[in-house]
Amino acid sequence: MAQKFDASDIKKLKLLFTVVDRNKGEFYLDVISQFEVNCQLAVGGLGTANSELVNLLGLNIHKAVIMSVVREDKIDEIMKALEQRFATIKNGKGIAFAVPLSSVVGVNNYQFLSNSRHGREELL
C-alpha cells in the first residue's frame, strides 16, 4: 500500500560550492558525502593571486572547486562541519557558499538529488 504524499515531504535543494586546495579535494568530497549528498562534481581551479603574492605568502594556487547538490535542511549542518574542518585541518582552509536551486526537471531526478525514499507514484 502506497503512502499518501504530503507536500511537506518535498525538500528544497541548494547547490553548495566549496573551494579548497586541490590536494584536499578528495577529503572534502568525503566530508560532504556524509550528509546524504548523492551528487557532487569536483573540477580543477586556479587561484587569482599574482605570482609575487603567491611566493611571498607560500600560497597554493591550484584549487578544487566542489559542487554538491544538498537538501536545504542539511545546509547548516554541512557548513558547520566544513567550518570546523577549515579551522582544524593542516593546510585545509577553504571557502563554501550555497545558492538555491529553483527547479529540477523530473521526479526521479529530484528523488535522487534529495535522497528521497518516496516512490514515484507517491509524488505524481
N, C-alpha and C positions, 0 to 999 in steps of 0.2 A: 504494500500500500504506500503510495507516494505521499510525502508530507505536503502540507499546504505551504505555498510560497508566501513569504512575508517581505514587504518592501524594506524592512529594517535589515534583512539579510544581505542587501546589496551594500558592499563596502566601496567607498571611493578609493581611487588609486592615485598615486603620485609617482613621478619619475625622480629618483634620487641620483644626484651627481656626486661622486666622491673623487677627489683628485689627490693622489699620493705619489711618492717616489715610485718609479717603475718596479724596483726590486721588492717593494712591499705590496704590489698589486694582488698577488695570489692570497696573501694573508688577509687583506681587507675583503676580498671576494668571499672568503670563508666566514669572516665575521658577519657580514651582511646576510649570507645564506642561512644563518642560524635563526632568522626571524621569518620563516615561511616565505622566503623570496624564491620564486620559480624562474624568474627571467632576469639575467644580468649580462651585460656586454662590457668588456674591457678593451679599450683601444689605447695606443701609444699617443703621448702628447709631448710637447716641448715647452718648457717654461719660457717666459719672456724677458728675464733679466739679461742685461748685457754682459759680455764676457768679462769685463773688468770687475763688475759686481760679483759675478759667479766665482771668480778666482779669489777675490778678497774675502768673501763670506764662506767659501767652500760649499756652495750650493750644488745640488744635483738638479740639472735642468730636464732630465729625462723623466717624464711623468706617466702614470697610468691614470686614465680617465675611466671610471667605472660608472655605468648607467644601470640602475636597478629599478624595476617596477615593483613598488611596495604598496601595501594597503595603508590607507591614511591612518587607521587606528594603531599601526605599528611604528609610525614615523618617529614619534617622541622617544620611544624605547631604543630604536636604532641610532638616533642622533646621540643619545646619552652614551651608548656603548662606543660609538665612534669617538666622541669627545674624550672618553676615558682612555681609549687606546692611543689617540693623538698625544695625550699628555704623558703616557707612561711607557710607550714602546720606543726604544732607542732608534733614532732616525725615522720615526713613524709619524711625523707631523703630516697634516693634510688639511683639506677643506671639504666640507659637504654642504649641500643645499638641495632642497626639493621643490619641484614645481608640480602643480596639479595637472592631471590628465582629464580632459573634458569628456572624452568618449573613447570607447573601444568597440570595434566592429566585430560582432558575432558573440553569441552566448558562450560557445566553447572557448573562445579566446579569453573572454572575461573570466570564466571559471578557472582557467589555467593561471592567468596573471594574478588573480586574487586568492589563489589556493582554496577555492570554494569547493565544498563537498556536495553541493546540491546537484541533483540530477537535472539533465537538460529539460525534461518535461516539466519540472517544477518552476523553471524560470520563464517558460513560454506562455 
